[in-house]
Amino acid sequence: MAGAFLFCTGLAILISRRNLIMMLMGLELMLNGANVNWVAFGRLHPQYLKGEVFALFVIVLAVCEAAVGIALILRVYRYTQTSHPDEVADLKEA
């Protein structure tokens, strides 16, 4: 139940917000909701460690995604002076 709530909250933030940082935070909430579900399904069958292994993999993936996402957002902000994805129309240099 908590995993589904986190996932749906992250999806709502990702769809409704028009700020790159908030969109990244929504994506992280969705990954955390998936982690909660992996651990819950892992506890359902304790003889298998697949849920915990997948959760650990998703945590590592989320850390890498957050680092690369923040770096890209900062680079786009430095180039365009805005963090709204609608206003970032063209990233090619003339």
Backbone bond lengths (Angstrom), bond angles and torsions (degrees), N, CA, C in turn:
res aa  C-N    CA-C-N  psi(-1)  N-CA   C-N-CA  omega(-1)  CA-C   N-CA-C  phi
1 M - - - 1.444 - - 1.535 110.85 -
2 A 1.333 116.53 -44.14 1.461 120.10 -179.87 1.523 111.02 -68.15
3 G 1.330 116.38 -36.98 1.461 120.03 178.54 1.517 111.71 -64.64
4 A 1.322 116.67 -41.76 1.463 120.44 178.34 1.525 110.87 -66.10
5 F 1.343 116.46 -38.04 1.465 119.99 177.72 1.527 110.99 -63.96
6 L 1.340 116.94 -45.46 1.465 119.98 178.19 1.520 111.42 -61.95
7 F 1.332 116.36 -43.58 1.457 120.07 -179.28 1.528 110.92 -63.49
8 C 1.321 117.33 -45.98 1.477 120.53 -179.44 1.524 112.01 -66.93
9 T 1.327 117.05 -36.69 1.465 120.13 176.51 1.523 110.51 -64.67
10 G 1.331 116.94 -43.82 1.457 120.47 177.11 1.513 112.46 -62.66
11 L 1.333 116.52 -39.57 1.465 119.91 178.02 1.524 111.11 -65.91
12 A 1.331 117.39 -40.42 1.467 120.38 178.03 1.522 111.05 -63.87
13 I 1.325 116.91 -41.35 1.464 120.43 177.77 1.517 110.44 -65.09
14 L 1.323 117.10 -42.57 1.463 121.19 -179.21 1.524 111.56 -62.71
15 I 1.319 116.91 -37.52 1.468 120.44 -178.52 1.519 111.86 -79.69
16 S 1.347 117.73 -40.07 1.456 119.62 -170.40 1.528 114.33 -86.98
17 R 1.304 118.50 -31.94 1.465 120.49 -174.92 1.515 111.00 -83.47
18 R 1.304 115.88 144.12 1.457 121.77 177.79 1.518 110.02 -119.06
19 N 1.315 115.55 50.33 1.445 122.74 176.31 1.524 105.97 -135.89
20 L 1.321 117.60 133.34 1.458 120.23 -174.05 1.518 112.42 -62.98
21 I 1.326 117.92 -37.01 1.466 120.95 179.43 1.525 110.21 -66.79
22 M 1.316 117.79 -44.29 1.465 120.54 178.91 1.524 111.32 -65.72
23 M 1.325 117.21 -35.54 1.462 119.74 177.09 1.527 110.75 -65.21
24 L 1.325 116.71 -38.67 1.461 120.74 177.05 1.526 110.43 -66.44
25 M 1.328 117.78 -38.47 1.460 120.60 177.65 1.526 111.24 -66.27
26 G 1.323 117.49 -37.31 1.459 120.87 175.87 1.521 111.68 -63.47
27 L 1.320 116.01 -40.13 1.459 120.31 177.72 1.526 111.08 -64.89
28 E 1.322 116.85 -38.60 1.469 120.35 177.53 1.528 110.69 -66.58
29 L 1.325 118.01 -37.59 1.468 120.23 175.73 1.519 111.13 -63.14
30 M 1.320 116.98 -38.73 1.459 119.90 177.93 1.531 110.95 -64.24
31 L 1.325 117.49 -40.84 1.461 120.31 177.77 1.530 111.21 -65.82
32 N 1.331 117.28 -38.63 1.470 120.11 177.75 1.523 111.63 -67.27
33 G 1.321 117.44 -36.03 1.468 120.26 174.89 1.518 111.52 -63.46
34 A 1.321 116.53 -39.85 1.464 119.90 176.29 1.524 110.65 -65.15
35 N 1.336 117.44 -37.55 1.465 120.78 177.47 1.520 111.77 -62.31
36 V 1.305 117.26 -43.57 1.465 120.48 179.18 1.522 109.81 -60.75
37 N 1.321 116.79 -40.77 1.459 119.84 178.57 1.521 111.87 -67.36
38 W 1.326 118.00 -39.27 1.469 120.14 177.81 1.515 110.87 -60.46
39 V 1.330 117.11 -45.03 1.459 120.66 -179.13 1.535 110.43 -66.94
40 A 1.322 117.12 -39.21 1.466 119.85 178.36 1.522 111.23 -64.37
41 F 1.321 117.56 -41.95 1.464 120.15 177.75 1.527 110.95 -69.04
42 G 1.333 117.02 -30.17 1.456 120.32 176.18 1.524 112.21 -68.02
43 R 1.334 116.54 -34.19 1.464 119.65 177.33 1.516 111.73 -74.03
44 L 1.322 116.53 -21.02 1.458 120.28 178.23 1.525 110.74 -66.77
45 H 1.325 116.63 -35.20 1.469 123.29 178.13 1.527 108.41 -124.69
46 P 1.323 118.59 85.51 1.468 120.36 -173.55 1.526 114.07 -69.54
47 Q 1.310 118.98 -15.87 1.458 119.14 179.24 1.526 112.12 -73.65
48 Y 1.312 117.17 -17.88 1.460 121.52 177.39 1.526 109.03 -108.36
49 L 1.296 117.40 141.34 1.467 121.56 177.62 1.527 111.54 -104.18
50 K 1.308 116.90 21.68 1.462 119.59 -175.67 1.522 112.12 -66.58
51 G 1.331 118.77 -38.34 1.460 121.21 -179.28 1.514 112.13 -63.25
52 E 1.320 116.39 -44.08 1.460 120.26 -179.47 1.520 111.66 -69.84
53 V 1.326 116.49 -36.45 1.470 120.14 178.48 1.524 110.36 -66.51
54 F 1.320 117.12 -43.25 1.465 119.66 177.14 1.523 111.27 -64.69
55 A 1.336 117.36 -38.89 1.463 120.34 178.08 1.521 110.91 -63.17
56 L 1.317 117.43 -42.34 1.460 120.94 177.27 1.525 110.98 -63.16
57 F 1.324 116.89 -40.41 1.457 120.79 177.12 1.524 111.38 -63.25
58 V 1.317 117.51 -41.21 1.465 121.35 179.61 1.526 110.70 -67.81
59 I 1.334 118.00 -35.30 1.467 120.78 177.10 1.523 110.21 -63.15
60 V 1.327 116.72 -45.68 1.470 120.53 178.58 1.527 110.00 -63.31
61 L 1.319 116.77 -42.21 1.461 121.11 178.31 1.527 111.04 -63.46
62 A 1.334 118.20 -39.28 1.466 121.74 -179.89 1.521 111.21 -66.77
63 V 1.323 117.19 -38.25 1.464 120.10 178.43 1.522 110.18 -64.35
64 C 1.321 116.70 -45.45 1.470 120.00 178.54 1.522 111.24 -64.54
65 E 1.313 116.59 -40.85 1.468 120.76 179.97 1.519 111.06 -65.59
66 A 1.321 117.20 -38.84 1.467 120.37 179.11 1.522 110.87 -66.77
67 A 1.326 117.13 -41.74 1.466 119.85 -179.79 1.524 111.15 -64.22
68 V 1.318 116.95 -46.38 1.462 120.47 179.67 1.526 110.46 -68.86
69 G 1.325 117.42 -38.77 1.461 120.76 179.58 1.518 112.44 -63.83
70 I 1.329 117.21 -44.78 1.464 120.46 178.12 1.527 110.65 -64.09
71 A 1.331 117.16 -40.15 1.466 119.85 178.40 1.528 110.95 -63.24
72 L 1.317 117.27 -42.44 1.469 119.97 178.40 1.524 111.77 -66.44
73 I 1.319 116.61 -42.04 1.464 119.89 180.00 1.523 110.81 -63.35
74 L 1.329 116.97 -42.87 1.461 119.65 178.20 1.525 111.58 -64.54
75 R 1.310 117.29 -37.63 1.469 120.59 178.57 1.533 111.09 -67.29
76 V 1.323 117.00 -42.49 1.470 120.45 177.78 1.517 110.06 -65.40
77 Y 1.334 117.63 -39.74 1.457 120.29 179.31 1.527 110.95 -65.33
78 R 1.316 117.04 -40.53 1.463 119.82 179.29 1.536 111.14 -64.34
79 Y 1.325 116.14 -35.12 1.466 119.90 -177.85 1.527 112.00 -79.22
80 T 1.343 118.04 -41.50 1.468 121.09 -172.69 1.525 114.29 -105.86
81 Q 1.347 119.36 -11.95 1.462 124.46 -177.98 1.529 112.30 61.30
82 T 1.332 118.61 29.07 1.451 122.80 175.10 1.524 108.66 -148.40
83 S 1.337 115.37 153.44 1.463 119.49 177.21 1.525 111.47 -115.57
84 H 1.322 117.56 13.71 1.454 122.11 178.00 1.522 109.16 -93.88
85 P 1.320 118.08 123.65 1.472 119.84 -176.00 1.527 113.42 -66.48
86 D 1.333 118.15 -23.59 1.463 119.86 178.09 1.524 112.07 -69.80
87 E 1.320 116.84 -29.66 1.460 120.81 -178.22 1.520 112.78 -86.59
88 V 1.326 116.97 -10.82 1.466 120.92 177.96 1.533 106.24 -91.67
89 A 1.305 115.97 89.08 1.459 119.98 -174.25 1.519 112.18 -91.13
90 D 1.305 117.46 -40.95 1.456 119.94 -172.90 1.530 109.31 -138.89
91 L 1.324 116.30 120.46 1.455 120.00 -178.76 1.516 112.59 -101.20
92 K 1.322 118.19 1.09 1.458 120.13 179.27 1.513 109.46 -80.63
93 E 1.331 114.85 142.68 1.463 119.23 175.30 1.528 109.33 -81.14
94 A 1.301 115.93 144.58 1.456 120.55 -178.15 1.519 110.54 -81.71
